[in-house]
Amino acid sequence: MKVSDLIVKSLEAEGVKYVFGLPGEENEDLLFSLENSSIKFIPTRMETGAAFMADVYGRLTGKAGVCLATLGPGATNLLTGVADAHLDKAPLVAITGQASSDRLHKESHQNIDIVNMFRPITKWNTSILNPQAAPEVVRKAFKLAEMEKPGATHFELPEDIARMDCQMEPIKPKRIRRAAPDYKALSQAMELIRKARAPMILAGNGAIRKMASKHLRKFVAQTDMPVVSTFMGKGAVSDNDMHSLFAVGMQARDYPICALDRSDLIITVGYDIAEYAPEFWNSSVDKKIIHIDFLPSEVYRYYQPEVEIIADISATLWELNGIVEKENIKFDRNWFGPLRNKMIEDFNSYRLKEGDPFTVPGTLHLIREIMIPGDILISDVGSHKIWIGRNYPVYEPNSVIMSNGLASMGIALPGGIAARLAHPEKQIAAVMGDGGFLMNSQEIETARRIGAGFTIIVFNDNDYGLISWKQNRHTGRTFGTGLTNPDFKKYAESFGIKGYAPKTLAELRDNLHEAIASRQLNLVEVPIHPGINSELSGKLEKSVCDNFQFNDNNIQ
Ligand SMILES: Cc1ncc(C[n+]2csc(CCOP(=O)(O)OP(=O)(O)O)c2C)c(N)n1
């Protein structure tokens, strides 16, 4: 059998259903091997889109998403999506073609050192320089990509090796158990919990993986501790639960920070520093912290946990649940209730009334009413992401997907395609700004060609809005941010999909409803008034925490 056939058989053994990518001469053998397999190859319009699709597919399924590119420019185009999977801890395997092994040592057409280029943004990568290595390389790429904490791996296949003969079999994956928590670390953590007055949980990206959310929800219900999540931890505990204090993510002292300030013990669960820096909630480095994660904490001035429980998060929470249940450990929940009510009041203040200019948070209320709890919203990066993180309540893990470690624009539209493939039954909305939309809007053609139905919502302010927001705050002016745009409705129609351009609130509500519920590929342009961004900054600069009265009697 050819090495390329063996590699595709190995992908089949890994359970791969889709490979997202773009053809080139140097991956020709792999492509023809894919043609004769059970795997569906999805040609994309740009390799970055393929990598984002693999990234989001990996997050939603827990199985590595696979993307394929040719050598040189194909490989460089993959980089952003691969880096996104790396910093956002999404399982992804990237495969690139390469020049034949007899020209790798010299200057040669399209030949660049791809393995070294991918090294800093992958957990592991290599070149297959010997046919016999192929089954091990594929198994290792998947094992490392999917193992906690997940991330990206990469291998390249020189074209001469792809054509060689190799009589070997794929190595089949086997289930492995993750490490159990150390009992001394558990008892040290329990000592801190017993002494605490107002402990709380900071749930990160790891809290939505590997069933951690189920055990976290039980822990919260038993102990009555409040929970703040990061943007990528949204849904670990339902925002309908009275213990939820919603999400932190802004570089400002927003309401959830008031609770973190007031708490005397923070239990972080699957918290990735890349996502939200600890200086925003522990600037005086005086917080007692218990770190629960698959890996030890980063060495970081503002994050110095007293106790680290390094093990499977679910297993750790399961052990802690057993202890708190036996000892009947419960905290007074009244101290944070008024804060939650205040936040709900704040969110509701953004509801739109007929005649108001459209805003992102106002539109999010309408979207939330249409989406049912497990439906998926994929956020791009920009000011809209801040509002989604802050104001869009989430009820199930993995029902809001965001790029927050790398925070890369352009993920949402390709992400919508991956979400549709992973979840044919759900309603899916991919939400983006005009800037992020036009970075990868070519993938509308991919979505249409493969019949992936979902709704693209473009918040249009003719601007790189988040950058204007920040520049205005720093300097009172903007530079290099203004844009002009095509007619988005007509643009959508030119791809053969339905476009909506609502003008009134009633139209906005009806159009969003019709578009999302149809599960067809369509686009809704929402022209927005960005003034609300600076208003939010103004409100938060006045320090909402100083004006907020906790029910302190309960925690003295
Ligand atoms: C690939 C990439 N390039 C640049 C940035 C820096 N950046 C962050 S947000 C932003 C503007 C986003 O504008 P838009 O997509 O229109 O969304 P809006 O902020 O208006 O909601 C930019 C340029 C980034 N995060 N990712």
The ligand as a MOL file (V3000), in Angstrom:
LIG
                    3D

  0  0  0     0  0            999 V3000
M  V30 BEGIN CTAB
M  V30 COUNTS 26 27 0 0 0
M  V30 BEGIN ATOM
M  V30 1 C -6.6010 38.3630 12.7490 0
M  V30 2 C -6.6860 39.5590 13.6400 0
M  V30 3 N -6.2340 40.7570 13.1960 0
M  V30 4 C -6.3190 41.8450 13.9840 0
M  V30 5 C -6.8360 41.7460 15.2530 0
M  V30 6 C -6.9280 42.9830 16.1430 0
M  V30 7 N -8.3600 43.3200 16.2810 0 CHG=1
M  V30 8 C -9.0830 42.9260 17.3550 0
M  V30 9 S -10.6660 43.3730 17.2580 0
M  V30 10 C -10.4230 44.1690 15.8040 0
M  V30 11 C -11.5490 44.8800 15.0930 0
M  V30 12 C -12.6960 43.9950 14.7620 0
M  V30 13 O -13.5680 44.6790 13.9410 0
M  V30 14 P -14.9110 44.0270 13.4570 0
M  V30 15 O -14.6560 42.6520 12.9520 0
M  V30 16 O -15.6150 44.9120 12.5240 0
M  V30 17 O -15.7330 43.8320 14.8120 0
M  V30 18 P -16.2280 44.9730 15.8160 0
M  V30 19 O -15.1030 45.3000 16.7260 0
M  V30 20 O -16.6430 46.1550 14.9920 0
M  V30 21 O -17.3580 44.3360 16.5660 0
M  V30 22 C -9.0940 44.0590 15.3880 0
M  V30 23 C -8.5620 44.6530 14.1400 0
M  V30 24 C -7.2540 40.4630 15.6850 0
M  V30 25 N -7.7160 40.2400 16.9100 0
M  V30 26 N -7.1960 39.4040 14.8540 0
M  V30 END ATOM
M  V30 BEGIN BOND
M  V30 1 1 1 2
M  V30 2 1 2 3
M  V30 3 2 2 26
M  V30 4 2 3 4
M  V30 5 1 4 5
M  V30 6 1 5 6
M  V30 7 2 5 24
M  V30 8 1 6 7
M  V30 9 2 7 8
M  V30 10 1 7 22
M  V30 11 1 8 9
M  V30 12 1 9 10
M  V30 13 1 10 11
M  V30 14 2 10 22
M  V30 15 1 11 12
M  V30 16 1 12 13
M  V30 17 1 13 14
M  V30 18 2 14 15
M  V30 19 1 14 16
M  V30 20 1 14 17
M  V30 21 1 17 18
M  V30 22 2 18 19
M  V30 23 1 18 20
M  V30 24 1 18 21
M  V30 25 1 22 23
M  V30 26 1 24 25
M  V30 27 1 24 26
M  V30 END BOND
M  V30 END CTAB
M  END
